[in-house]
Amino acid sequence: MFSLGKDTKQKIITLTLQEIAAGNYATLSLRKISKKIGLTTGAFYKHFSNKTQLLTVAANQLNSDLVGEVRQTDILKQQEPEKSLIALGKFLIGKIEHDKASMDFLFFETKSSYETLIATSPLFSVTMEIIDKIIKNQKKEELAGKIFYREWSFILGYGLLLKNNVTPYDDQFFENTVLTLLYEA
C-alpha cells in the first residue's frame, strides 16, 4: 500500500503505469487502483474525473518519460538529422519489443483521441524537431506532416510486427525504409 499525502495524484498515476506495464491494462479499474492506494473510490474522484482522464494523464506521463529517455541518449545529437530519425525509430522499436504492455497501451490501445495525444505529446514534438531539420529548406508545414505520418506509421507498424514475432528485425531494411519514406514525400 502507498502512503498518502500531497502526492496522491502522482501515486495514482505511478500505480496506474505499473499496472499497465504488468499487462493489466484490460482489467484496470478505478476501484482496484483506489484500493491499492488506500483511497475510497469517492476520494479518487477528487484527483481524476473518470478513468479516461486517468488513462490520458498516464499516457502523457509515459510519453514524457520516453522523451526523457531519448534525451539521455545521443539520438538527438547526431550530426545528420536523418541519423537522428533512424536512431529514434530504433529506440521506439526496441521499446515496443521489450516494454510490450506499456507500448501497447501508449501506441495501440489508448482509447483517448489518438490525434490529440500525438499532437500534444513530447514525443511528437521531438520527432517533428528532427523532421523540421531534415526539410528546413522546403515547405515545412505541408511536408513535415506527410513525413511524420509516413515515418510514424512505418515505425509503429514494423514495431507491431516485431512484437508479435511476425518478422525478425532487419537493420538494413529498417534504415532503407526510413530513408525512402523520408525522401519520397
DRENKOLTI-620899 format. One record per residue: residue in three letters; chain; x, y, z of N, C-alpha, C in turn. Coordinates in steps of 0.05 Angstrom, whole numbers, plus 32768, in hexadecimal, padded with zeros to 4 digits. Example, Ala and Ser with C-alpha at 12.3 -4.5 7.8 and 13.67 -1.06 7.14 Angstrom:
<pts>
[pt "ALA","A",[8108,7F8E,809C],[80F6,7FA6,809C],[8108,7FBE,809C]]
[pt "SER","A",[8101,7FD3,808E],[8111,7FEB,808F],[8102,8001,809D]]
</pts>
This chain:
<pts>
[pt "MET","A",[8011,7FE8,8000],[8000,8000,8000],[8012,8019,8000]]
[pt "PHE","A",[8009,802E,7FF3],[8017,8047,7FF1],[8010,8058,800A]]
[pt "SER","A",[8024,8069,8012],[801D,807C,8027],[8012,8095,8019]]
[pt "LEU","A",[7FFC,809F,8023],[7FEF,80B5,8016],[7FF9,80D0,8021]]
[pt "GLY","A",[7FF5,80E4,8012],[7FFE,80FF,8019],[7FF7,8111,8002]]
[pt "LYS","A",[8007,8127,8000],[8000,813A,7FEA],[8007,812F,7FCF]]
[pt "ASP","A",[8016,8119,7FCD],[801D,810D,7FB3],[800A,80F7,7FAA]]
[pt "THR","A",[7FF2,80F7,7FB5],[7FDF,80E1,7FB0],[7FD9,80DF,7F92]]
[pt "LYS","A",[7FD6,80F5,7F84],[7FD0,80F4,7F67],[7FE7,80E6,7F59]]
[pt "GLN","A",[8000,80ED,7F5F],[8017,80E0,7F52],[8019,80C3,7F59]]
[pt "LYS","A",[8011,80BC,7F71],[8012,80A0,7F7A],[7FFD,8090,7F6A]]
[pt "ILE","A",[7FE6,809B,7F65],[7FD2,808E,7F54],[7FDD,808A,7F38]]
[pt "ILE","A",[7FEA,809E,7F2D],[7FF5,809B,7F12],[800B,8086,7F11]]
[pt "THR","A",[801C,8087,7F25],[8032,8073,7F27],[8028,8057,7F29]]
[pt "LEU","A",[8014,8052,7F3A],[8008,8038,7F3D],[7FFA,802F,7F22]]
[pt "THR","A",[7FED,8042,7F16],[7FE0,803C,7EFC],[7FF4,8033,7EE8]]
[pt "LEU","A",[800B,8042,7EE6],[8020,803A,7ED3],[802C,801F,7EDA]]
[pt "GLN","A",[802F,8019,7EF4],[8039,7FFF,7EFC],[8026,7FE9,7EF4]]
[pt "GLU","A",[800C,7FEE,7EF7],[7FF8,7FDA,7EF0],[7FF8,7FD6,7ED1]]
[pt "ILE","A",[7FFB,7FEB,7EC2],[7FFC,7FEA,7EA5],[8015,7FDA,7E9D]]
[pt "ALA","A",[802C,7FE0,7EA9],[8045,7FD3,7EA2],[8044,7FB5,7EA8]]
[pt "ALA","A",[8034,7FAE,7EBD],[8031,7F92,7EC4],[801D,7F83,7EB2]]
[pt "GLY","A",[8011,7F91,7E9F],[7FFF,7F85,7E8C],[7FE2,7F85,7E96]]
[pt "ASN","A",[7FDC,7F96,7EAA],[7FC1,7F96,7EB6],[7FAF,7FAC,7EAB]]
[pt "TYR","A",[7FB6,7FB6,7E94],[7FA6,7FCD,7E88],[7F89,7FC5,7E84]]
[pt "ALA","A",[7F84,7FAE,7E79],[7F69,7FA5,7E73],[7F57,7FA2,7E8B]]
[pt "THR","A",[7F63,7F9B,7EA2],[7F54,7F97,7EBA],[7F57,7FAE,7ECE]]
[pt "LEU","A",[7F63,7FC3,7EC6],[7F67,7FDA,7ED8],[7F4C,7FE7,7EDF]]
[pt "SER","A",[7F48,7FEA,7EF9],[7F30,7FF7,7F02],[7F37,800C,7F17]]
[pt "LEU","A",[7F26,8020,7F19],[7F2A,8035,7F2C],[7F28,802A,7F49]]
[pt "ARG","A",[7F17,8016,7F4D],[7F14,800A,7F67],[7F2E,7FFC,7F6F]]
[pt "LYS","A",[7F3A,7FED,7F5C],[7F53,7FDF,7F63],[7F6A,7FF3,7F69]]
[pt "ILE","A",[7F6B,8008,7F59],[7F80,801C,7F5D],[7F7C,8029,7F78]]
[pt "SER","A",[7F63,8032,7F7D],[7F5D,803F,7F96],[7F63,802D,7FAE]]
[pt "LYS","A",[7F5C,8014,7FAD],[7F61,8001,7FC3],[7F7F,7FFE,7FC8]]
[pt "LYS","A",[7F8E,7FFB,7FB2],[7FAB,7FF7,7FB5],[7FB9,8010,7FC1]]
[pt "ILE","A",[7FAE,8027,7FBB],[7FB9,8040,7FC5],[7FB0,8046,7FE1]]
[pt "GLY","A",[7F99,803A,7FE8],[7F8E,803F,8003],[7F79,8056,8003]]
[pt "LEU","A",[7F6D,805A,7FEC],[7F58,806F,7FE9],[7F3D,8062,7FE6]]
[pt "THR","A",[7F29,8071,7FEC],[7F0E,8069,7FE5],[7F0B,8071,7FC8]]
[pt "THR","A",[7EF8,8065,7FBA],[7EF3,806D,7F9E],[7EEB,808B,7F9D]]
[pt "GLY","A",[7EDB,8093,7FB1],[7ED4,80B0,7FB2],[7EEC,80C2,7FB4]]
[pt "ALA","A",[7EFF,80BA,7FC5],[7F17,80CB,7FC8],[7F28,80CB,7FAE]]
[pt "PHE","A",[7F27,80B5,7F9F],[7F34,80B4,7F85],[7F2A,80CB,7F73]]
[pt "TYR","A",[7F10,80CF,7F73],[7F04,80E3,7F62],[7F0C,8100,7F69]]
[pt "LYS","A",[7F19,8104,7F7F],[7F24,811F,7F85],[7F3C,8124,7F73]]
[pt "HIS","A",[7F48,810F,7F68],[7F60,8112,7F59],[7F5C,810F,7F3B]]
[pt "PHE","A",[7F49,80FE,7F33],[7F42,80F8,7F17],[7F24,80F6,7F14]]
[pt "SER","A",[7F19,8102,7EFF],[7EFC,8101,7EFC],[7EF2,80E6,7EF2]]
[pt "ASN","A",[7F03,80D7,7EE5],[7EFB,80BD,7EDB],[7F14,80AD,7ED2]]
[pt "LYS","A",[7F0F,8094,7ECA],[7F25,8083,7EC1],[7F32,808D,7EA8]]
[pt "THR","A",[7F23,8098,7E96],[7F2F,80A3,7E7D],[7F43,80B9,7E83]]
[pt "GLN","A",[7F3C,80CB,7E96],[7F4E,80E0,7E9D],[7F68,80D4,7EAA]]
[pt "LEU","A",[7F65,80C1,7EBB],[7F7C,80B4,7EC7],[7F8E,80A7,7EB2]]
[pt "LEU","A",[7F82,8099,7E9F],[7F92,808C,7E8A],[7F9F,80A0,7E78]]
[pt "THR","A",[7F92,80B6,7E72],[7F9E,80CB,7E62],[7FB6,80D7,7E70]]
[pt "VAL","A",[7FB3,80DC,7E8A],[7FCA,80E7,7E99],[7FE0,80D2,7E9B]]
[pt "ALA","A",[7FD9,80B9,7E9E],[7FEE,80A4,7E9F],[7FFC,80A2,7E84]]
[pt "ALA","A",[7FED,80A3,7E6E],[7FFA,80A2,7E54],[800D,80BA,7E50]]
[pt "ASN","A",[8004,80D1,7E59],[8015,80E9,7E56],[802F,80E6,7E67]]
[pt "GLN","A",[802C,80DA,7E7F],[8043,80D5,7E90],[8056,80C2,7E83]]
[pt "LEU","A",[804C,80AC,7E78],[805C,8098,7E6B],[806A,80A5,7E53]]
[pt "ASN","A",[805C,80B5,7E44],[8067,80C3,7E2D],[807E,80D5,7E36]]
[pt "SER","A",[807A,80E5,7E4B],[808F,80F6,7E56],[80A7,80E6,7E60]]
[pt "ASP","A",[80A2,80CF,7E6C],[80B8,80BE,7E76],[80C8,80B4,7E5E]]
[pt "LEU","A",[80BB,80AC,7E48],[80C9,80A3,7E30],[80DC,80B9,7E26]]
[pt "VAL","A",[80D1,80D2,7E24],[80E2,80E8,7E1A],[80F9,80ED,7E2D]]
[pt "GLY","A",[80F5,80EA,7E47],[810A,80ED,7E5A],[8120,80D8,7E55]]
[pt "GLU","A",[8118,80C0,7E4F],[812C,80AB,7E48],[813B,80B2,7E2E]]
[pt "VAL","A",[812C,80BC,7E1A],[8138,80C4,7E01],[814D,80DA,7E05]]
[pt "ARG","A",[8146,80ED,7E16],[8159,8104,7E1B],[8172,80FB,7E2A]]
[pt "GLN","A",[8170,80E5,7E38],[8188,80DA,7E46],[819B,80CB,7E34]]
[pt "THR","A",[8193,80C7,7E1B],[81A4,80B9,7E07],[81B0,80CD,7DF4]]
[pt "ASP","A",[81BE,80C3,7DE0],[81C9,80D5,7DCC],[81B8,80D6,7DB3]]
[pt "ILE","A",[819F,80CD,7DB5],[818D,80CC,7D9E],[818A,80E8,7D91]]
[pt "LEU","A",[8186,80FC,7DA2],[8181,8117,7D97],[819B,8127,7D92]]
[pt "LYS","A",[81B1,811A,7D97],[81CB,8128,7D94],[81D9,811F,7D7A]]
[pt "GLN","A",[81CC,8110,7D69],[81D8,8107,7D50],[81DE,811F,7D3E]]
[pt "GLN","A",[81F4,811D,7D2F],[81FB,8133,7D1C],[81E5,8136,7D07]]
[pt "GLU","A",[81DC,811F,7CFD],[81C7,8120,7CE8],[81AC,8119,7CF4]]
[pt "PRO","A",[8198,812A,7CEF],[817E,8125,7CFA],[8172,810A,7CF1]]
[pt "GLU","A",[8179,8102,7CD9],[816F,80E8,7CCF],[8178,80D1,7CE2]]
[pt "LYS","A",[8191,80D3,7CEC],[819A,80BF,7CFF],[818B,80C1,7D19]]
[pt "SER","A",[8184,80D9,7D21],[8174,80DC,7D3A],[8159,80CF,7D37]]
[pt "LEU","A",[814C,80D2,7D1F],[8132,80C6,7D1A],[8134,80A8,7D1B]]
[pt "ILE","A",[8149,809D,7D0E],[814D,8080,7D0E],[8152,8077,7D2B]]
[pt "ALA","A",[8163,8085,7D3A],[8169,807D,7D56],[8150,807E,7D67]]
[pt "LEU","A",[813F,8093,7D63],[8126,8095,7D72],[8114,807E,7D6C]]
[pt "GLY","A",[8112,8077,7D52],[8102,8060,7D4A],[810C,8046,7D56]]
[pt "LYS","A",[8126,8042,7D56],[8131,802A,7D62],[812B,8029,7D80]]
[pt "PHE","A",[812D,8040,7D8D],[8127,8042,7DAA],[810A,8039,7DAF]]
[pt "LEU","A",[80F8,8044,7D9E],[80DB,803D,7DA2],[80D6,8020,7D9C]]
[pt "ILE","A",[80E3,8015,7D87],[80DF,7FF9,7D81],[80E8,7FE8,7D99]]
[pt "GLY","A",[80FF,7FEF,7DA4],[8109,7FE1,7DBC],[80F5,7FE2,7DD3]]
[pt "LYS","A",[80EA,7FF9,7DD7],[80D6,7FFC,7DED],[80BD,7FEB,7DE7]]
[pt "ILE","A",[80B4,7FEB,7DCE],[809D,7FDB,7DC6],[80A2,7FBD,7DCB]]
[pt "GLU","A",[80BA,7FB5,7DC5],[80C1,7F98,7DC8],[80C5,7F90,7DE5]]
[pt "HIS","A",[80D0,7FA3,7DF6],[80D8,7F9B,7E11],[80C5,7FA5,7E27]]
[pt "ASP","A",[80B7,7FBB,7E22],[80A4,7FC5,7E35],[8088,7FC2,7E29]]
[pt "LYS","A",[8081,7FAA,7E22],[806A,7FA4,7E11],[8050,7FB0,7E1D]]
[pt "ALA","A",[804B,7FAB,7E36],[8031,7FB3,7E41],[802F,7FD2,7E42]]
[pt "SER","A",[8043,7FDF,7E4A],[8043,7FFD,7E4C],[8040,8009,7E30]]
[pt "MET","A",[804F,7FFE,7E1D],[804F,8009,7E02],[8034,8002,7DF4]]
[pt "ASP","A",[8029,7FEA,7DF9],[800F,7FE4,7DEF],[7FFB,7FF9,7DF8]]
[pt "PHE","A",[7FFC,7FFE,7E12],[7FEA,8012,7E1E],[7FEE,802D,7E10]]
[pt "LEU","A",[8006,8036,7E0E],[800C,8051,7E04],[8005,8054,7DE6]]
[pt "PHE","A",[800D,8040,7DD6],[800B,8043,7DB9],[7FF4,8035,7DAC]]
[pt "PHE","A",[7FEA,801F,7DB9],[7FD6,800F,7DAB],[7FBC,800B,7DBA]]
[pt "GLU","A",[7FBB,8011,7DD4],[7FA3,800B,7DE4],[7F94,8024,7DEE]]
[pt "THR","A",[7FA2,803A,7DEF],[7F97,8052,7DFC],[7F7D,8059,7DEF]]
[pt "LYS","A",[7F68,805D,7DFF],[7F4E,8064,7DF5],[7F4A,8082,7DF2]]
[pt "SER","A",[7F5C,8091,7DFE],[7F5A,80AE,7DFC],[7F61,80B6,7DDF]]
[pt "SER","A",[7F5A,80CD,7DD7],[7F5E,80D6,7DBB],[7F7B,80D4,7DB4]]
[pt "TYR","A",[7F80,80C2,7DA1],[7F9C,80BE,7D98],[7FA7,80D8,7D8C]]
[pt "GLU","A",[7F97,80E6,7D7D],[7FA0,80FF,7D70],[7FA8,8113,7D86]]
[pt "THR","A",[7F98,8115,7D9B],[7F9E,8128,7DB0],[7FB7,8120,7DBF]]
[pt "LEU","A",[7FB9,8106,7DC5],[7FD1,80FC,7DD3],[7FEA,8101,7DC3]]
[pt "ILE","A",[7FEA,80FB,7DA9],[8001,80FF,7D98],[8007,811C,7D96]]
[pt "ALA","A",[7FF4,812D,7D90],[7FF8,8149,7D8B],[8003,8158,7DA3]]
[pt "THR","A",[7FFD,814E,7DBB],[8006,815C,7DD3],[801C,814E,7DE2]]
[pt "SER","A",[8026,8138,7DD7],[803A,8129,7DE5],[8056,8132,7DE1]]
[pt "PRO","A",[8067,812F,7DF6],[8083,8136,7DF3],[8091,8125,7DDE]]
[pt "LEU","A",[8088,810C,7DDB],[8095,80FA,7DC7],[808F,8105,7DAB]]
[pt "PHE","A",[8076,810E,7DA6],[806F,811B,7D8D],[8082,8133,7D88]]
[pt "SER","A",[8085,8143,7D9C],[8096,815B,7D9A],[80B3,8155,7D93]]
[pt "VAL","A",[80BE,8141,7DA0],[80D9,8138,7D9A],[80DC,812E,7D7D]]
[pt "THR","A",[80C8,811E,7D75],[80C9,8113,7D5A],[80C6,812A,7D46]]
[pt "MET","A",[80B5,813D,7D4B],[80B1,8153,7D38],[80CA,8165,7D38]]
[pt "GLU","A",[80D8,8168,7D4E],[80F1,8178,7D4E],[8105,816B,7D3B]]
[pt "ILE","A",[8107,8151,7D3C],[811A,8143,7D2A],[8111,8146,7D0D]]
[pt "ILE","A",[80F8,8142,7D08],[80ED,8145,7CEC],[80F1,8161,7CE2]]
[pt "ASP","A",[80EC,8175,7CF3],[80F0,8191,7CEB],[810D,8197,7CE3]]
[pt "LYS","A",[8120,818B,7CF1],[813C,818E,7CEA],[8141,8182,7CCE]]
[pt "ILE","A",[8135,816C,7CC9],[8139,815E,7CAF],[812E,816E,7C98]]
[pt "ILE","A",[8118,817B,7C9C],[810B,8189,7C85],[810C,81A8,7C88]]
[pt "LYS","A",[8120,81B1,7C96],[8122,81CE,7C9D],[8120,81E0,7C85]]
[pt "ASN","A",[8128,81D7,7C6E],[8127,81E9,7C56],[810E,81E3,7C44]]
[pt "GLN","A",[80FC,81D4,7C4E],[80E4,81CE,7C3E],[80CB,81D9,7C4C]]
[pt "LYS","A",[80B4,81D4,7C40],[809B,81DD,7C4C],[8095,81CD,7C65]]
[pt "LYS","A",[809C,81D8,7C7B],[809C,81CA,7C95],[8082,81BE,7C9D]]
[pt "GLU","A",[806D,81CE,7C9F],[8054,81C4,7CAB],[8048,81AD,7C9B]]
[pt "GLU","A",[8045,81B1,7C81],[8038,819C,7C71],[8048,8183,7C70]]
[pt "LEU","A",[8062,8186,7C6B],[8073,816F,7C69],[8079,8161,7C83]]
[pt "ALA","A",[807C,8170,7C98],[8082,8165,7CB2],[806C,8152,7CBB]]
[pt "GLY","A",[8053,815A,7CB8],[803D,8149,7CC0],[803C,812F,7CB1]]
[pt "LYS","A",[8041,8130,7C96],[8041,8118,7C86],[8058,8105,7C8F]]
[pt "ILE","A",[806F,8111,7C92],[8086,8100,7C9B],[8081,80F4,7CB6]]
[pt "PHE","A",[8077,8103,7CC8],[8072,80F9,7CE3],[805F,80E1,7CE2]]
[pt "TYR","A",[8049,80E3,7CD4],[8035,80CD,7CD4],[8041,80B4,7CC5]]
[pt "ARG","A",[8050,80B9,7CB0],[805C,80A2,7CA2],[8070,8094,7CB5]]
[pt "GLU","A",[8082,80A3,7CC0],[8097,8097,7CD1],[808A,808A,7CEA]]
[pt "TRP","A",[8078,8099,7CF7],[806B,808F,7D0F],[805C,8075,7D0A]]
[pt "SER","A",[804D,8074,7CF4],[803E,805C,7CEC],[8051,8045,7CE8]]
[pt "PHE","A",[8067,8049,7CD9],[807A,8034,7CD4],[8086,802A,7CEF]]
[pt "ILE","A",[8090,803C,7CFF],[809E,8034,7D18],[808B,8025,7D2A]]
[pt "LEU","A",[8073,802F,7D2E],[8060,8020,7D3F],[8057,8006,7D33]]
[pt "GLY","A",[8052,8006,7D19],[804A,7FEE,7D0B],[805F,7FD8,7D0C]]
[pt "TYR","A",[8078,7FE0,7D07],[808E,7FCD,7D07],[8092,7FC4,7D24]]
[pt "GLY","A",[8090,7FD6,7D37],[8093,7FCE,7D53],[807D,7FBA,7D5B]]
[pt "LEU","A",[8065,7FBD,7D51],[8050,7FAB,7D58],[8055,7F8F,7D4C]]
[pt "LEU","A",[805F,7F8F,7D33],[8067,7F75,7D26],[807D,7F67,7D36]]
[pt "LEU","A",[8090,7F76,7D3F],[80A6,7F6B,7D4F],[809C,7F61,7D6A]]
[pt "LYS","A",[808C,7F71,7D77],[8081,7F6A,7D91],[8072,7F50,7D90]]
[pt "ASN","A",[8063,7F4C,7D7A],[8053,7F34,7D77],[8062,7F1D,7D69]]
[pt "ASN","A",[807D,7F20,7D66],[808E,7F0C,7D5A],[8085,7F04,7D3E]]
[pt "VAL","A",[807A,7F17,7D2F],[8073,7F11,7D13],[808B,7F12,7D01]]
[pt "THR","A",[809E,7F22,7D08],[80B7,7F25,7CF8],[80CE,7F2A,7D0B]]
[pt "PRO","A",[80E6,7F23,7D02],[80FE,7F2A,7D13],[8107,7F46,7D0C]]
[pt "TYR","A",[8115,7F53,7D1E],[811F,7F6E,7D1A],[8135,7F6D,7D05]]
[pt "ASP","A",[8133,7F80,7CF2],[8148,7F82,7CDC],[8151,7F9F,7CDC]]
[pt "ASP","A",[8168,7FA4,7CE6],[8173,7FBF,7CE9],[8175,7FCE,7CCE]]
[pt "GLN","A",[817F,7FC0,7CBA],[8181,7FCC,7C9F],[8166,7FD4,7C94]]
[pt "PHE","A",[8153,7FC1,7C96],[8138,7FC7,7C8D],[812C,7FDF,7C9B]]
[pt "PHE","A",[8130,7FE0,7CB6],[8125,7FF6,7CC5],[8131,8011,7CBC]]
[pt "GLU","A",[814B,8012,7CBB],[8158,802B,7CB3],[8150,8033,7C96]]
[pt "ASN","A",[8150,8020,7C84],[8149,8027,7C68],[812D,8030,7C65]]
[pt "THR","A",[811B,8024,7C74],[80FE,802C,7C73],[80FA,8048,7C7F]]
[pt "VAL","A",[8107,804D,7C95],[8104,8068,7CA1],[810E,807D,7C8D]]
[pt "LEU","A",[8125,8078,7C81],[8130,808C,7C6E],[811F,808E,7C55]]
[pt "THR","A",[8115,8077,7C4B],[8104,8078,7C33],[80EA,8088,7C39]]
[pt "LEU","A",[80DD,8083,7C4F],[80C5,8091,7C57],[80CB,80AF,7C5B]]
[pt "LEU","A",[80E2,80B5,7C64],[80EA,80D1,7C69],[80EC,80E1,7C4F]]
[pt "TYR","A",[80F8,80D5,7C3B],[80FD,80E4,7C23],[80E8,80E0,7C0D]]
[pt "GLU","A",[80D5,80CF,7C12],[80BF,80CC,7BFE],[80A8,80DF,7C04]]
[pt "ALA","A",[80AB,80F0,7C18],[8094,8102,7C1F],[808F,8116,7C0A]]
</pts>
